[in-house]
Amino acid sequence: MHVNIVHDENIKRTVHVTRGVLNLIGVWPLPGDSSYIRIVQTKMLRVLCQALLYFIFIPGILKIFLKESNARRRLKMIGPMCNCLMAVLKHMMLIWRSDRITDCIKHIEEDWRTTDLIEDRKIMLGNSRIGRSLAILCVAFVYGSGFSYRTIVPLSRGVIVTPQNVTIRPLGFAGYYVIVDPQKTPAYEIIFSIQFISGFVQYSVTSGACSLAALLVLHACGQIKILITKMETLTNIEYSDKSANVKLAAVVRQHIRIKSFLSKVEEILQYVCLVEVVGCTFILCLLGYYIIMEWESNDAVSMLTYAILLFTFIFNIFILCFIGELLTDQSTKMYLTFCTADWYRIPHKTARGLVLIIAMSSVPIKITAGKFMDLSLNSFGAIVRTSVAYLNILRTTSI
């Protein structure tokens, strides 16, 4: 087996963005020789992240159902609570599938280690560059828009004094804390700080899930491109029976390896993508409604912040649909390559083996949202249209 002598550097460059984000929430796989203390620290980090997310979610739900009576203010709280619930569910699912994530990362490392041809490495580097760029953009948009909503919006409102001469200092997330008055010092400062840290966890989960999807799917696309190249070279030169069998066996092994990898990727992403699709459909609708509300109130800062958030959620769901479309296109191209191969240029007994490969490739490979929806650009359009339809219903019923 040939070994790529610079594979360590290639692996680090490929995964460093995703690894950095997922390490913050305790989801990135630990090395096989990790100490017991490191394992315990990771598990404690996971529990802490869940606790911080619940610190926002539970008081917010209590305020919606127990304290808030104004319909419009309730609507303004539902959006952030939906986003927080999405983060809770996605974090739990990533932890639940941590063994599959470990298998996929090991698979990627093995592919880099055993790829020695310069052309194959160029293909993998090109796809890893695209995946890394998508991950960086996702992290930048999510953190930028999230922290602007959590800090700039409440601070721009300033201190509010009610007609009853009660001073209200705004928080990033309103909540009902039962036994604690969040307006008193130092409770206000503590709650504000914890909410800020909770937001850091929430945005790490959102951007980490999207970055992981880009990493895994773009790597699979690179492997499919390499498989197509191998199939094309199989029929370019006349081979003896033995040489042709060896080349075809390499193609079959590569195909089976890709199918195995993608089955694990589907297990990791299907429910994460389902939460993202359902959640983004409702959140896009609510953000559109919030922008209309702030337009009526002439609050330029809040309106701009909600517009940035709207663009961020659209961009996140677009990334998932884009990589799903890219994978399907590569799968279709692989199938067409197998079907149109010059099989007559290789020995007939070897050429018969192409029948099974063609049969296995006839069904396009897709990333699904819980097996309910294929992620593609058509799905992206359907999600946006559905959100706009819900927005129209919401506007009609709230007038």
C-alpha positions in Angstrom: 0.0 0.0 0.0 1.4 3.4 -1.0 1.4 6.1 1.6 1.0 9.9 1.2 4.0 11.3 3.1 2.3 14.7 3.7 -1.0 13.3 4.7 -0.8 14.8 8.3 -0.6 18.3 6.9 -3.4 17.6 4.4 -5.7 16.2 7.1 -5.1 19.2 9.4 -5.8 21.6 6.6 -9.0 19.7 5.7 -10.5 19.4 9.2 -9.1 22.3 11.2 -12.2 24.6 11.0 -14.7 21.8 11.8 -12.5 20.4 14.5 -12.1 23.8 16.1 -15.8 24.4 16.3 -16.9 20.9 17.4 -14.2 20.8 20.1 -15.9 23.7 21.7 -19.1 21.6 22.3 -17.4 18.2 23.0 -18.4 16.5 19.8 -15.1 16.1 17.9 -13.8 12.5 18.3 -11.0 12.0 20.8 -7.8 10.3 19.8 -7.6 6.6 20.5 -4.9 7.1 23.2 -6.8 9.7 25.1 -6.5 9.6 28.9 -9.4 8.9 31.3 -9.2 12.5 32.5 -9.6 13.8 28.9 -12.6 11.5 28.3 -14.3 12.7 31.6 -13.6 16.3 30.6 -15.3 15.8 27.2 -18.3 14.3 28.8 -18.5 17.1 31.4 -18.2 19.7 28.5 -21.2 18.0 26.8 -23.3 18.2 29.9 -22.3 21.8 30.5 -23.2 22.8 26.9 -26.7 21.2 27.3 -27.2 23.0 30.7 -26.3 26.3 29.1 -28.8 25.8 26.3 -31.5 24.8 28.8 -30.7 28.0 30.8 -32.1 30.0 27.8 -34.8 27.6 26.7 -36.6 26.8 30.0 -37.0 30.4 31.3 -38.1 31.5 27.8 -40.8 28.8 27.6 -42.0 29.6 31.1 -42.3 33.3 30.2 -44.2 32.6 27.0 -46.8 30.4 28.7 -46.9 31.8 32.3 -46.1 35.5 32.2 -46.4 37.0 28.7 -50.0 38.0 27.6 -49.2 40.2 24.6 -49.5 38.2 21.4 -46.9 40.2 19.5 -44.3 39.9 22.3 -45.0 36.1 22.4 -44.3 35.8 18.7 -41.0 37.7 19.1 -40.0 35.1 21.8 -41.0 32.1 19.8 -38.3 32.5 17.2 -35.3 32.5 19.6 -36.9 29.6 21.5 -37.2 27.6 18.3 -33.6 28.3 17.4 -32.5 27.3 20.9 -34.6 24.1 20.7 -32.9 23.3 17.3 -29.5 23.7 18.9 -30.5 21.3 21.8 -31.7 18.7 19.4 -28.8 18.9 17.0 -26.2 18.7 19.9 -28.0 15.6 21.3 -28.0 14.0 17.8 -24.3 14.7 17.2 -23.5 13.2 20.6 -25.7 10.2 19.8 -23.9 9.7 16.5 -20.4 10.4 17.9 -19.3 6.8 17.1 -20.3 7.3 13.4 -18.5 10.7 13.4 -15.3 8.9 14.7 -15.6 6.3 11.9 -16.0 8.9 9.2 -13.0 11.0 10.4 -10.9 7.8 10.5 -12.1 7.0 7.0 -11.0 10.5 5.8 -7.6 10.1 7.4 -7.2 6.7 5.8 -8.1 8.1 2.4 -5.5 10.9 2.7 -2.9 8.4 4.0 -3.3 6.0 1.1 -3.6 8.6 -1.7 -0.2 8.9 -3.4 -1.1 9.9 -7.0 -0.7 13.7 -7.6 -3.8 13.9 -9.7 -5.9 12.2 -6.9 -4.5 14.5 -4.3 -5.3 17.6 -6.4 -8.9 16.4 -6.6 -9.1 15.9 -2.8 -7.4 19.2 -2.1 -9.8 21.0 -4.4 -12.8 19.6 -2.6 -11.4 20.1 0.8 -10.8 23.7 -0.1 -14.4 24.1 -1.1 -15.6 22.4 2.2 -13.3 24.6 4.3 -14.5 27.8 2.6 -18.1 26.9 3.2 -17.3 26.1 6.8 -15.5 29.4 7.3 -18.4 31.4 5.8 -20.9 29.5 7.9 -19.0 30.2 11.1 -18.5 33.8 10.3 -22.2 34.4 9.4 -23.6 32.5 12.4 -21.3 34.0 15.0 -21.5 37.5 13.6 -25.3 37.6 13.3 -25.9 35.8 16.5 -23.8 38.0 18.7 -25.1 41.1 17.1 -28.6 40.0 18.0 -27.6 39.0 21.5 -25.6 42.1 22.4 -26.2 45.0 20.0 -30.0 44.8 19.9 -30.6 44.7 23.7 -27.9 47.3 24.4 -29.2 49.7 21.7 -32.6 49.8 23.4 -31.0 51.2 26.5 -32.7 51.3 29.9 -36.5 51.4 29.8 -38.6 53.2 32.4 -42.2 52.2 32.6 -45.1 54.6 33.5 -45.1 52.9 36.9 -41.5 54.2 37.4 -40.0 50.7 37.1 -36.6 50.4 35.4 -36.2 47.6 33.0 -32.7 46.6 31.7 -33.1 44.5 28.5 -31.6 41.0 28.2 -30.6 39.1 25.1 -33.3 36.6 25.9 -36.3 37.4 28.1 -37.2 34.8 30.6 -39.1 34.0 33.7 -36.6 32.9 36.4 -39.2 32.2 39.1 -37.2 32.8 42.3 -34.7 35.3 40.8 -35.4 38.9 39.8 -33.2 39.4 36.6 -33.4 43.2 36.9 -31.5 43.4 40.2 -27.8 43.6 40.6 -25.8 41.3 40.4 -28.5 38.9 39.0 -28.8 41.0 35.8 -25.1 40.9 35.1 -24.8 37.2 35.9 -27.8 36.3 33.7 -26.6 38.5 30.9 -23.1 36.9 31.0 -24.5 33.3 31.1 -26.8 34.1 28.2 -23.8 35.4 26.2 -21.9 32.1 26.9 -25.0 30.1 26.1 -25.2 31.9 22.8 -21.6 30.9 22.1 -22.6 27.3 22.6 -25.7 27.7 20.5 -23.8 29.2 17.5 -21.1 26.6 17.8 -23.7 23.8 17.5 -25.3 25.5 14.5 -22.1 26.2 12.6 -20.5 23.0 13.7 -23.3 20.8 12.3 -23.2 22.7 9.0 -19.3 22.5 8.8 -19.4 18.8 9.5 -21.9 18.2 6.7 -19.7 20.2 4.3 -16.6 18.3 5.4 -18.1 14.8 5.0 -20.0 15.4 1.8 -17.3 17.3 0.0 -14.8 14.5 0.9 -17.3 11.9 -0.6 -17.5 14.0 -3.8 -13.8 14.0 -4.1 -13.7 10.2 -3.7 -16.4 9.9 -6.4 -14.3 12.1 -8.8 -11.3 9.8 -8.2 -13.4 6.7 -8.9 -14.6 8.3 -12.2 -11.0 8.9 -13.1 -10.1 5.3 -12.4 -13.0 4.1 -14.5 -12.0 6.3 -17.4 -8.4 5.0 -17.3 -9.6 1.4 -17.1 -10.8 1.5 -20.7 -8.1 3.8 -22.1 -5.5 1.1 -22.6 -5.6 -2.4 -23.8 -5.0 -4.8 -20.8 -4.4 -8.5 -20.4 -7.1 -10.5 -18.6 -5.1 -10.4 -15.3 -4.2 -6.7 -15.5 -7.8 -5.7 -16.4 -9.2 -7.8 -13.4 -6.8 -6.0 -11.1 -7.9 -2.6 -12.4 -11.6 -3.5 -12.2 -11.1 -4.9 -8.6 -9.6 -1.6 -7.6 -12.7 0.3 -9.0 -15.0 -2.1 -7.2 -13.2 -1.7 -3.8 -13.3 2.1 -4.2 -17.0 2.0 -5.0 -17.8 -0.2 -2.0 -15.7 2.0 0.2 -17.5 5.2 -0.9 -21.0 3.5 -0.4 -20.0 2.5 3.1 -18.7 6.0 3.9 -21.9 7.6 2.6 -24.1 5.3 4.6 -22.4 6.5 7.8 -22.7 10.1 6.6 -26.4 9.6 6.1 -26.8 8.2 9.6 -25.1 11.3 11.0 -26.8 13.9 9.0 -30.4 12.8 8.3 -32.0 13.9 11.6 -29.7 16.9 12.0 -30.8 18.0 8.5 -34.5 17.3 9.4 -34.3 19.6 12.4 -32.6 22.2 10.3 -35.1 22.0 7.5 -38.2 22.1 9.8 -36.7 24.7 12.1 -35.5 27.0 9.3 -38.9 26.9 7.6 -40.6 28.4 10.7 -37.7 30.7 11.7 -37.5 32.3 8.2 -41.2 32.9 8.4 -40.9 34.5 11.9 -37.8 36.6 10.9 -39.7 38.0 8.0 -42.5 38.9 10.4 -40.1 40.5 12.9 -38.6 42.7 10.1 -42.1 43.9 9.2 -42.8 44.7 12.9 -39.6 46.6 13.3 -40.3 48.5 10.1 -43.6 49.6 11.5 -41.8 50.7 14.7 -39.0 52.5 12.8 -36.3 50.6 14.7 -33.5 50.5 12.2 -31.0 48.7 14.4 -33.3 45.8 15.2 -34.5 45.6 11.6 -31.0 45.4 10.3 -30.1 42.7 12.8 -33.1 40.6 11.9 -32.2 41.0 8.2 -28.7 39.7 8.9 -30.2 36.8 10.8 -32.6 36.1 8.0 -29.7 36.0 5.5 -27.7 33.7 7.8 -30.5 31.1 8.1 -31.0 31.2 4.4 -27.3 30.8 3.8 -27.1 27.8 6.2 -30.0 25.9 4.6 -28.6 26.8 1.2 -25.2 25.2 2.1 -27.0 21.9 3.1 -29.0 21.9 -0.1 -26.0 22.9 -2.2 -23.8 20.1 -1.0 -26.7 17.6 -1.3 -27.1 18.7 -5.0 -23.4 18.5 -5.5 -23.3 14.9 -4.2 -26.3 13.9 -6.4 -24.7 15.4 -9.5 -21.4 13.6 -8.8 -23.3 10.3 -8.3 -25.2 10.8 -11.6 -21.9 11.6 -13.4 -20.4 8.4 -11.9 -23.4 6.4 -13.2 -23.1 7.9 -16.7 -19.4 7.2 -16.8 -20.0 3.5 -15.9 -22.8 3.2 -18.5 -20.8 4.9 -21.3 -17.5 3.1 -20.6 -15.8 1.6 -23.6 -16.2 -1.9 -22.3 -15.3 -3.5 -25.6 -11.7 -2.4 -25.0 -11.2 -4.7 -22.1 -11.5 -8.5 -22.0 -15.1 -9.7 -22.3 -15.0 -11.7 -19.1 -13.9 -8.7 -17.2 -16.4 -6.4 -18.9 -19.3 -8.6 -17.5 -18.3 -7.3 -14.0 -19.4 -3.8 -15.1 -23.0 -4.9 -15.0 -23.1 -5.1 -11.2 -21.3 -1.8 -10.9 -23.8 -0.1 -13.2 -26.7 -1.7 -11.3 -25.3 -0.4 -7.9 -24.8 3.1 -9.3 -28.2 3.4 -11.0 -29.9 4.9 -7.9 -28.4 8.5 -7.3 -26.8 9.0 -3.9 -28.7 11.6 -1.9 -28.5 13.3 1.5 -32.0 13.4 3.1 -33.7 15.2 5.9 -34.9 12.3 7.9 -35.7 10.4 4.7 -38.6 12.8 4.2 -36.9 15.2 1.8 -33.9 15.0 -0.5 -31.6 17.9 0.0 -31.2 19.7 -3.3 -31.6 23.2 -4.8 -35.2 22.3 -5.6 -35.7 21.6 -1.9 -34.1 24.9 -1.0 -36.7 26.7 -3.2 -39.5 24.7 -1.6 -38.3 25.6 1.9 -38.2 29.4 1.0 -41.6 29.2 -0.7 -43.1 27.5 2.3 -41.7 30.1 4.7 -43.2 32.9 2.6 -46.5 31.1 2.5 -46.5 30.9 6.3 -45.5 34.5 6.6 -48.5 35.6 4.5 -50.8 33.5 6.8 -49.2 35.0 9.9 -49.6 38.6 8.6 -53.2 37.9 7.7 -54.1 36.4 11.0 -52.2 39.0 13.2 -53.7 42.1 11.6 
